[in-house]
């Protein structure tokens, strides 16, 4: 059905662009990380290996590397964000042209949970990754925050997508009372 609405070229170009930008981002971070000389060992006290923690282990001045990675990451993120916003504008315009109220409602009930999941994951991950304090109040803070932003958004997916289920809505209303 997507091939009919978008055309087969768009159905190939969109995933290729997403995969290409993701690959470019990964290669940039990997090359930057492996070119760092580590003088404080290689043990990272984290849930997973984050770049700021690796930079702390480096004995070289990594300011220009950090700035370069941040600039490229920001450009890729901004490009993806603009693409997502433009896609949703087109989707909402197409849905609003549907003549049947019931069909419009069904289309919106499919699109809005997807938008909520994107917003929850992208915004929470970005905020937590880039707005954390330079020195945490407790050594375990970064570990807990890293765990939360890798577990909570994916765990919320089933709940958000199941909000179309009337039985679940009724149960949540009863719990809220």
Contact map, one row per residue, 1 for C-alpha under 8 A:
111110000000000000000000000000000000000000000000000000000000000000000000000000000000000000000000000000000000000000000000000000000000000000000000000000000000000000000000000000000
111111100010000000000000000000000000000000000000000000000000000000000000000000000000000000000000000000000000000000000000000000000000000000000000000000000000000000000000000000000
111111110010000000000000000000000000000000000000000000000000000000000000000000000000000000000000000000000000000000000000000000000000000000000000000000000000000000000000000000000
111111110000000000000000000000000000000000000000000000000000000000000000000000000000000000000000000000000000000000000000000000000000000000000000000000000000000000000000000000000
111111100000000000000000000000000000000000000000000000000000000000000000000000000000000000000000000000000000000000000000000000000000000000000000000000000000000000000000000000000
011111111110000000000000000000000000000000000000000000000000000000000000000000000000000000000000000000000000000000000000000000000000000000000000000000000000000000000000000000000
011111111110000000000000000000000000000000000000000000000000000000000000000000000000000000000000000000000000000000000000000000000000000000000000000000000000000000000000000000000
001101111111000000000000000000000000000000000000000000000000000000000000000000000000000000000000000000000000000000000000000000000000000000000000000000000000000000000000000000000
000001111111100000000000000000000000000000000000000000000000000000000000000000000000000000000000000000000000000000000000000000000000000000000000000000000000000000000000000000000
000001111111110000000000000000000000000000000000000000000000000000000000000000000000000000000000000000000000000000000000000000000000000000000000000000000000000000000000000000000
011001111111111000000000000000000000000000000000000000000000000000000000000000000000000000000000000000000000000000000000000000000000000000000000000000000000000000000000000000000
000000011111111100000000000000000000000000000000000000000000000000000000000000000000000000000000000000000000000000000000000000000000000000000000000000000000000000000000000000000
000000001111111110000000000000000000000000000000000000000000000000000000000000000000000000000000000000000000000000000000000000000000000000000000000000000000000000000000000000000
000000000111111111000000000000000000000000000000000000000000000000000000000000000000000000000000000000000000000000000000000000000000000000000000000000000000000000000000000000000
000000000011111111100000000000000000000000000000000000000000000000000000000000000000000000000000000000000000000000000000000000000000000000000000000000000000000000000000000000000
000000000001111111110000000000000000000000000000000000000000000000000000000000000000000000000000000000000000000000000000000000000000000000000000000000000000000000000000000000000
000000000000111111111000000000000000000000000000000000000000000000000000000000000000000000000000000000000000000000000000000000000000000000000000000000000000000000000000000000000
000000000000011111111100000000000000000000000000000000000000000000000000000000010000000000000000000000000000000000000000000000000000000000000000000000000000000000000000000000000
000000000000001111111110000000000000000000000000000000000000000000000000000000000000000000000000000000000000000000000000000000000000000000000000000000000000000000000000000000000
000000000000000111111111000000000000000000000000000000000000000000000000000000000000000000000000000000000000000000000000000000000000000000000000000000000000000000000000000000000
000000000000000011111111100000000000000000000000000000000000000000000000000100000000000000000000000000000000000000000000000000000000000000000000000000000000000000000000000000000
000000000000000001111111110000000000000000000000000000000000000000000000000000000000000000000000000000000000000000000000000000000000000000000000000000000000000000000000000000000
000000000000000000111111111000000000000000000000000000000000000000000000000000000000000000000000000000000000000000000000000000000000000000000000000000000000000000000000000000000
000000000000000000011111111100000000000000000000000000000000000000000000000000000000000000000000000000000000000000000000000000000000000000000000000000000000000000000000000000000
000000000000000000001111111110000000000000000000000000000000000000000001100100000000000000000000000000000000000000000000000000000000000000000000000000000000000000000000000000000
000000000000000000000111111111000000000000000000000000000000000000000000000000000000000000000000000000000000000000000000000000000000000000000000000000000000000000000000000000000
000000000000000000000011111111100000000000000000000000000000000000000000000000000000000000000000000000000000000000000000000000000000000000000000000000000000000000000000000000000
000000000000000000000001111111110000000000000000000000000000000000001000000000000000000000000000000000000000000000000000000000000000000000000000000000000000000000000000000000000
000000000000000000000000111111111000000000000000001000000000000000001000000000000000000000000000000000000000000000000000000000000000000000000000000000000000000000000000000000000
000000000000000000000000011111111100000000000000000000000000000000000000000000000000000000000000000000000000000000000000000000000000000000000000000000000000000000000000000000000
000000000000000000000000001111111110000000000000000000000000000000000000000000000000000000000000000000000000000000000000000000000000000000000000000000000000000000000000000000000
000000000000000000000000000111111111000000000000000000000000000010000000000000000000000000000000000000000000000000000000000000000000000000000000000000000000000000000000000000000
000000000000000000000000000011111111000000000000001001000000000000000000000000000000000000000000000000000000000000000000000000000000000000000000000000000000000000000000000000000
000000000000000000000000000001111111000000000000000000000000000000000000000000000000000000000000000000000000000000000000000000000000000000000000000000000000000000000000000000000
000000000000000000000000000000111111100000000000000000000000000000000000000000000000000000000000000000000000000000000000000000000000000000000000000000000000000000000000000000000
000000000000000000000000000000011111110000000000000000100101000000000000000000000000000000000000000000000000000000000000000000000000000000000000000000000000000000000000000000000
000000000000000000000000000000000011111000000000000000000111000000000000000000000000000000000000000000000000000000000000000000000000000000000000000000000000000000000000000000000
000000000000000000000000000000000001111111000000000000001110000000000000000000000000000000000000000000000000000000000000000000000000000000000000000000000000000000000000000000000
000000000000000000000000000000000000111110000000000000001110000000000000000000000000000000000000000000000000000000000000000000000000000000000000000000000000000000000000000000000
000000000000000000000000000000000000011111000000000000001110000000000000000000000000000000000000000000000000000000000000000000000000000000000000000000000000000000000000000000000
000000000000000000000000000000000000011111100000000000001000000000000000000000000000000000000000000000000000000000000000000000000000000000000000000000000000000000000000000000000
000000000000000000000000000000000000010111110000000001001000000000000000000000000000000000000000000000000000000000000000000000000000000000000000000000000000000000000000000000000
000000000000000000000000000000000000000011111000000000000000000000000000000000000000000000000000000000000000000000000000000000000000000000000000000000000000000000000000000000000
000000000000000000000000000000000000000001111100100011000000000000000000000000000000000000000000000000000000000000000000000000000000000000000000000000000000000000000000000000000
000000000000000000000000000000000000000000111110000000000000000000000000000000000000000000000000000000000000000000000000000000000000000000000010000000000000000000000000000000000
000000000000000000000000000000000000000000011111110010000000000000000000000000000000000000000000000000000000000000000000000000000000000000000110010000000000000000000000000000000
000000000000000000000000000000000000000000001111100000000000000000000000000000000000000000000000000000000000000000000000000000000000000000000011011000000000000000000000000000000
000000000000000000000000000000000000000000000111110000000000000000000000000000000000000000000000000000000000000000000000000000000000000000000000010000000000000000000000000000000
000000000000000000000000000000000000000000010111111011000000000000000000000000000000000000000000000000000000000000000000000000000000000000000000000000000000000000000000000000000
000000000000000000000000000000000000000000000101111111000000000000000000000000000000000000000000000000000000000000000000000000000000000000000000000000000000000000000000000000000
000000000000000000000000000010001000000000000000111111100000000000000000000000000000000000000000000000000000000000000000000000000000000000000000000000000000000000000000000000000
000000000000000000000000000000000000000000000000011111110000000000000000000000000000000000000000000000000000000000000000000000000000000000000000000000000000000000000000000000000
000000000000000000000000000000000000000000010100111111111000000000000000000000000000000000000000000000000000000000000000000000000000000000000000000000000000000000000000000000000
000000000000000000000000000000001000000001010000111111111100000000000000000000000000000000000000000000000000000000000000000000000000000000000000000000000000000000000000000000000
000000000000000000000000000000000001000000000000001111111100010000000000000000000000000000000000000000000000000000000000000000000000000000000000000000000000000000000000000000000
000000000000000000000000000000000000000000000000000111111100000000000000000000000000000000000000000000000000000000000000000000000000000000000000000000000000000000000000000000000
000000000000000000000000000000000000011111000000000011111110000000000000000000000000000000000000000000000000000000000000000000000000000000000000000000000000000000000000000000000
000000000000000000000000000000000001111100000000000001111111110000000000000000000000000000000000000000000000000000000000000000000000000000000000000000000000000000000000000000000
000000000000000000000000000000000000111100000000000000001111100000000000000000000000000000000000000000000000000000000000000000000000000000000000000000000000000000000000000000000
000000000000000000000000000000000001100000000000000000000111110000000000000000000000000000000000000000000000000000000000000000000000000000000000000000000000000000000000000000000
000000000000000000000000000000000000000000000000000000000111111100000000000000000000000000000000000000000000000000000000000000000000000000000000000000000000000000000000000000000
000000000000000000000000000000000000000000000000000000100101111111000000000000000000000000000000000000000000000000000000000000000000000000000000000000000000000000000000000000000
000000000000000000000000000000000000000000000000000000000000111111100000000000000000000000000000000000000000000000000000000000000000000000000000000000000000000000000000000000000
000000000000000000000000000000000000000000000000000000000000111111110000000000000000000000000000000000000000000000000000000000000000000000000000000000000000000000000000000000000
000000000000000000000000000000010000000000000000000000000000011111111000000000000000000000000000000000000000000000000000000000000000000000000000000000000000000000000000000000000
000000000000000000000000000000000000000000000000000000000000011111111100000000000000000000000000000000000000000000000000000000000000000000000000000000000000000000000000000000000
000000000000000000000000000000000000000000000000000000000000001111111110000000000000000000000000000000000000000000000000000000000000000000000000000000000000000000000000000000000
000000000000000000000000000000000000000000000000000000000000000111111111000000000000000000000000000000000000000000000000000000000000000000000000000000000000000000000000000000000
000000000000000000000000000110000000000000000000000000000000000011111111100000000000000000000000000000000000000000000000000000000000000000000000000000000000000000000000000000000
000000000000000000000000000000000000000000000000000000000000000001111111110000000000000000000000000000000000000000000000000000000000000000000000000000000000000000000000000000000
000000000000000000000000000000000000000000000000000000000000000000111111111000000000000000000000000000000000000000000000000000000000000000000000000000000000000000000000000000000
000000000000000000000000100000000000000000000000000000000000000000011111111100000000000000000000000000000000000000000000000000000000000000000000000000000000000000000000000000000
000000000000000000000000100000000000000000000000000000000000000000001111111110000000000000000000000000000000000000000000000000000000000000000000000000000000000000000000000000000
000000000000000000000000000000000000000000000000000000000000000000000111111111000000000000000000000000000000000000000000000000000000000000000000000000000000000000000000000000000
000000000000000000000000000000000000000000000000000000000000000000000011111111100000000000000000000000000000000000000000000000000000000000000000000000000000000000000000000000000
000000000000000000001000100000000000000000000000000000000000000000000001111111110000000000000000000000000000000000000000000000000000000000000000000000000000000000000000000000000
000000000000000000000000000000000000000000000000000000000000000000000000111111111000000000000000000000000000000000000000000000000000000000000000000000000000000000000000000000000
000000000000000000000000000000000000000000000000000000000000000000000000011111111100000000000000000000000000000000000000000000000000000000000000000000000000000000000000000000000
000000000000000000000000000000000000000000000000000000000000000000000000001111111110000000000000000000000000000000000000000000000000000000000000000000000000000000000000000000000
000000000000000001000000000000000000000000000000000000000000000000000000000111111111000000000000000000000000000000000000000000000000000000000000000000000000000000000000000000000
000000000000000000000000000000000000000000000000000000000000000000000000000011111111100000000000000000000000000000000000000000000000000000000000000000000000000000000000000000000
000000000000000000000000000000000000000000000000000000000000000000000000000001111111110000000000000000000000000000000000000000000000000000000000000000000000000000000000000000000
000000000000000000000000000000000000000000000000000000000000000000000000000000111111111000000000000000000000000000000000000000000000000000000000000000000000000000000000000000000
000000000000000000000000000000000000000000000000000000000000000000000000000000011111111100000000000000000000000000000000000000000000000000000000000000000000000000000000000000000
000000000000000000000000000000000000000000000000000000000000000000000000000000001111111110000000000000000000000000000000000000000000000000000000000000000000000000000000000000000
000000000000000000000000000000000000000000000000000000000000000000000000000000000111111111000000000000000000000000000000000000000000000000000000000000000000000000000000000000000
000000000000000000000000000000000000000000000000000000000000000000000000000000000011111111100000000000000000000000000000000000000000000000000000000000000000000000000000000000000
000000000000000000000000000000000000000000000000000000000000000000000000000000000001111111110000000000000000000000000000000000000000000000000000000000000000000000000000000000000
000000000000000000000000000000000000000000000000000000000000000000000000000000000000111111111000000000000000000000000000000000000000000000000000000000000000000000000000000000000
000000000000000000000000000000000000000000000000000000000000000000000000000000000000011111111100000000000000000000000000000000000000000000000000000000000000000000000000000000000
000000000000000000000000000000000000000000000000000000000000000000000000000000000000001111111110000000000000000000000000000000000000000000000000000000000000000000000000000000000
000000000000000000000000000000000000000000000000000000000000000000000000000000000000000111111111000000000000000000000000000000000000000000000000000000000000000000000000000000000
000000000000000000000000000000000000000000000000000000000000000000000000000000000000000011111111100000000000000000000000000000000000000000000000000000000000000000000000000000000
000000000000000000000000000000000000000000000000000000000000000000000000000000000000000001111111110000000000000000000000000000000000000000000000000000000000000000000000000000000
000000000000000000000000000000000000000000000000000000000000000000000000000000000000000000111111110000010011000000000000000000000000000000000000000000000000000000000000000000000
000000000000000000000000000000000000000000000000000000000000000000000000000000000000000000011111111000010000000000000000000000000000000000000000000000000000000000000000000000000
000000000000000000000000000000000000000000000000000000000000000000000000000000000000000000001111111000000000000000000000000000000000000000000000000000000000000000000000000000000
000000000000000000000000000000000000000000000000000000000000000000000000000000000000000000000111111110110000000000000000000000000000000000000000000000000000000000000000000000000
000000000000000000000000000000000000000000000000000000000000000000000000000000000000000000000001111110110000000000000000000000000000000000000000000000000000000000000000000000000
000000000000000000000000000000000000000000000000000000000000000000000000000000000000000000000000011111110000000000000000000000000000000000000000000000000000000000000000000000000
000000000000000000000000000000000000000000000000000000000000000000000000000000000000000000000000011111111000000000000000000000000000000000000000000000000000000000000000000000000
000000000000000000000000000000000000000000000000000000000000000000000000000000000000000000000000000111111100000000000000000000000000000000000000000000000000000000000000000000000
000000000000000000000000000000000000000000000000000000000000000000000000000000000000000000000000011111111110000000000000000000000000000000000000000000000000000000000000000000000
000000000000000000000000000000000000000000000000000000000000000000000000000000000000000000000011011111111111000000000000000000000000000000000000000000000000000000000000000000000
000000000000000000000000000000000000000000000000000000000000000000000000000000000000000000000000000011111111100000000000000000000000000000000000000000000000000000000000000000000
000000000000000000000000000000000000000000000000000000000000000000000000000000000000000000000000000001111111110000000000000000000000000000000000000000000000000000000000000000000
000000000000000000000000000000000000000000000000000000000000000000000000000000000000000000000010000000111111111000000000000000000000000000000000000000000000000000000000000000000
000000000000000000000000000000000000000000000000000000000000000000000000000000000000000000000010000000011111111100000000000000000000000000000000000000000000000000000000000000000
000000000000000000000000000000000000000000000000000000000000000000000000000000000000000000000000000000001111111110000000000000000000000000000000000000000000000000010000000000000
000000000000000000000000000000000000000000000000000000000000000000000000000000000000000000000000000000000111111111000000000000000000000000000000000000000000000000000000000000000
000000000000000000000000000000000000000000000000000000000000000000000000000000000000000000000000000000000011111111100000000000000000000000000000000000000000000000000000000000000
000000000000000000000000000000000000000000000000000000000000000000000000000000000000000000000000000000000001111111110000000000000000000000000000000000000000000000000000000000000
000000000000000000000000000000000000000000000000000000000000000000000000000000000000000000000000000000000000111111111000000000000000000000000000000000000000000110100000000000000
000000000000000000000000000000000000000000000000000000000000000000000000000000000000000000000000000000000000011111111100000000000000000000000000000000000000000010000000000000000
000000000000000000000000000000000000000000000000000000000000000000000000000000000000000000000000000000000000001111111110000000000000000000000000000000000000000000000000000000000
000000000000000000000000000000000000000000000000000000000000000000000000000000000000000000000000000000000000000111111111000000000000000000000000000000000000000100000000000000000
000000000000000000000000000000000000000000000000000000000000000000000000000000000000000000000000000000000000000011111111100000000000000000000000000000001001100100000000000000000
000000000000000000000000000000000000000000000000000000000000000000000000000000000000000000000000000000000000000001111111111000000000000000000000000000000000000000000000000000000
000000000000000000000000000000000000000000000000000000000000000000000000000000000000000000000000000000000000000000111111111100000000000000000000000000000000000000000000000000000
000000000000000000000000000000000000000000000000000000000000000000000000000000000000000000000000000000000000000000011111111100000000000000000000000000001000000000000000000000000
000000000000000000000000000000000000000000000000000000000000000000000000000000000000000000000000000000000000000000001111111110000000000000000000000000001100000000000000000000000
000000000000000000000000000000000000000000000000000000000000000000000000000000000000000000000000000000000000000000000111111111000000000000000000000000000000000000000000000000000
000000000000000000000000000000000000000000000000000000000000000000000000000000000000000000000000000000000000000000000111111111100000000000000000000000000000000000000000000000000
000000000000000000000000000000000000000000000000000000000000000000000000000000000000000000000000000000000000000000000011111111110000000000000000000010000000000000000000000000000
000000000000000000000000000000000000000000000000000000000000000000000000000000000000000000000000000000000000000000000000111111111000000000000000000010000000000000000000000000000
000000000000000000000000000000000000000000000000000000000000000000000000000000000000000000000000000000000000000000000000011111111110000000000000000000000000000000000000000000000
000000000000000000000000000000000000000000000000000000000000000000000000000000000000000000000000000000000000000000000000001111111111000000000000000000000000000000000000000000000
000000000000000000000000000000000000000000000000000000000000000000000000000000000000000000000000000000000000000000000000000111111111000000000000100010000000000000000000000000000
000000000000000000000000000000000000000000000000000000000000000000000000000000000000000000000000000000000000000000000000000011111111000000000000000000000000000000000000000000000
000000000000000000000000000000000000000000000000000000000000000000000000000000000000000000000000000000000000000000000000000001111111000000000000000000000000000000000000000000000
000000000000000000000000000000000000000000000000000000000000000000000000000000000000000000000000000000000000000000000000000001111111100000000000000000000000000000000000000000000
000000000000000000000000000000000000000000000000000000000000000000000000000000000000000000000000000000000000000000000000000000111111110100000000000000000000000000000000000000000
000000000000000000000000000000000000000000000000000000000000000000000000000000000000000000000000000000000000000000000000000000000011111100000000000000000000000000000000000000000
000000000000000000000000000000000000000000000000000000000000000000000000000000000000000000000000000000000000000000000000000000000001111100000000000000000000000000000000000000000
000000000000000000000000000000000000000000000000000000000000000000000000000000000000000000000000000000000000000000000000000000000000111110000000000000000000000000000000000000000
000000000000000000000000000000000000000000000000000000000000000000000000000000000000000000000000000000000000000000000000000000000001111111101100000000000000000000000000000000000
000000000000000000000000000000000000000000000000000000000000000000000000000000000000000000000000000000000000000000000000000000000000001111101000000000000000000000000000000000000
000000000000000000000000000000000000000000000000000000000000000000000000000000000000000000000000000000000000000000000000000000000000000111111000000000000000000000000000000000000
000000000000000000000000000000000000000000000000000000000000000000000000000000000000000000000000000000000000000000000000000000000000000111111110000000000000000000000000000000000
000000000000000000000000000000000000000000000000000000000000000000000000000000000000000000000000000000000000000000000000000000000000000001111111000000000000000000000000000000000
000000000000000000000000000000000000000000000000000000000000000000000000000000000000000000000000000000000000000000000000000000000000000111111111100000000000000000000000000000000
000000000000000000000000000000000000000000000100000000000000000000000000000000000000000000000000000000000000000000000000000000000000000100111111110000000000000000000000000000000
000000000000000000000000000000000000000000001110000000000000000000000000000000000000000000000000000000000000000000000000000000000000000000111111111000000000000000000000000000000
000000000000000000000000000000000000000000000010000000000000000000000000000000000000000000000000000000000000000000000000000000000000000000011111111100000000000000000000000000000
000000000000000000000000000000000000000000000000000000000000000000000000000000000000000000000000000000000000000000000000000000010000000000001111111110000000000000000000000000000
000000000000000000000000000000000000000000000111000000000000000000000000000000000000000000000000000000000000000000000000000000000000000000000111111111000000000000000000000000000
000000000000000000000000000000000000000000000010000000000000000000000000000000000000000000000000000000000000000000000000000000000000000000000011111111100000000000000000000000000
000000000000000000000000000000000000000000000000000000000000000000000000000000000000000000000000000000000000000000000000000000000000000000000001111111110000000000000000000000000
000000000000000000000000000000000000000000000000000000000000000000000000000000000000000000000000000000000000000000000000000110010000000000000000111111111000000000000000000000000
000000000000000000000000000000000000000000000000000000000000000000000000000000000000000000000000000000000000000000000000000000000000000000000000011111111100000000000000000000000
000000000000000000000000000000000000000000000000000000000000000000000000000000000000000000000000000000000000000000000000000000000000000000000000001111111110000000000000000000000
000000000000000000000000000000000000000000000000000000000000000000000000000000000000000000000000000000000000000000000000000000000000000000000000000111111111000000000000000000000
000000000000000000000000000000000000000000000000000000000000000000000000000000000000000000000000000000000000000000001001100000000000000000000000000011111111100000000000000000000
000000000000000000000000000000000000000000000000000000000000000000000000000000000000000000000000000000000000000000000000100000000000000000000000000001111111100000000000000000000
000000000000000000000000000000000000000000000000000000000000000000000000000000000000000000000000000000000000000000000000000000000000000000000000000000111111111000000000000000000
000000000000000000000000000000000000000000000000000000000000000000000000000000000000000000000000000000000000000000001000000000000000000000000000000000011111111100000000000000000
000000000000000000000000000000000000000000000000000000000000000000000000000000000000000000000000000000000000000000001000000000000000000000000000000000001111111110000000000000000
000000000000000000000000000000000000000000000000000000000000000000000000000000000000000000000000000000000000000000000000000000000000000000000000000000000011111111000000000000000
000000000000000000000000000000000000000000000000000000000000000000000000000000000000000000000000000000000000000000000000000000000000000000000000000000000011111111100000000000000
000000000000000000000000000000000000000000000000000000000000000000000000000000000000000000000000000000000000000010011000000000000000000000000000000000000001111111100000000000000
000000000000000000000000000000000000000000000000000000000000000000000000000000000000000000000000000000000000000011000000000000000000000000000000000000000000111111110000000000000
000000000000000000000000000000000000000000000000000000000000000000000000000000000000000000000000000000000000000000000000000000000000000000000000000000000000011111111001000000000
000000000000000000000000000000000000000000000000000000000000000000000000000000000000000000000000000000000000000010000000000000000000000000000000000000000000001111111101100000000
000000000000000000000000000000000000000000000000000000000000000000000000000000000000000000000000000000000000100000000000000000000000000000000000000000000000000011111100100000000
000000000000000000000000000000000000000000000000000000000000000000000000000000000000000000000000000000000000000000000000000000000000000000000000000000000000000001111111100000000
000000000000000000000000000000000000000000000000000000000000000000000000000000000000000000000000000000000000000000000000000000000000000000000000000000000000000000111111110000000
000000000000000000000000000000000000000000000000000000000000000000000000000000000000000000000000000000000000000000000000000000000000000000000000000000000000000000001111111000000
000000000000000000000000000000000000000000000000000000000000000000000000000000000000000000000000000000000000000000000000000000000000000000000000000000000000000001101111111100000
000000000000000000000000000000000000000000000000000000000000000000000000000000000000000000000000000000000000000000000000000000000000000000000000000000000000000000111111111110000
000000000000000000000000000000000000000000000000000000000000000000000000000000000000000000000000000000000000000000000000000000000000000000000000000000000000000000000111111111000
000000000000000000000000000000000000000000000000000000000000000000000000000000000000000000000000000000000000000000000000000000000000000000000000000000000000000000000011111111100
000000000000000000000000000000000000000000000000000000000000000000000000000000000000000000000000000000000000000000000000000000000000000000000000000000000000000000000001111111110
000000000000000000000000000000000000000000000000000000000000000000000000000000000000000000000000000000000000000000000000000000000000000000000000000000000000000000000000111111111
000000000000000000000000000000000000000000000000000000000000000000000000000000000000000000000000000000000000000000000000000000000000000000000000000000000000000000000000011111111
000000000000000000000000000000000000000000000000000000000000000000000000000000000000000000000000000000000000000000000000000000000000000000000000000000000000000000000000001111111
000000000000000000000000000000000000000000000000000000000000000000000000000000000000000000000000000000000000000000000000000000000000000000000000000000000000000000000000000111111
000000000000000000000000000000000000000000000000000000000000000000000000000000000000000000000000000000000000000000000000000000000000000000000000000000000000000000000000000011111
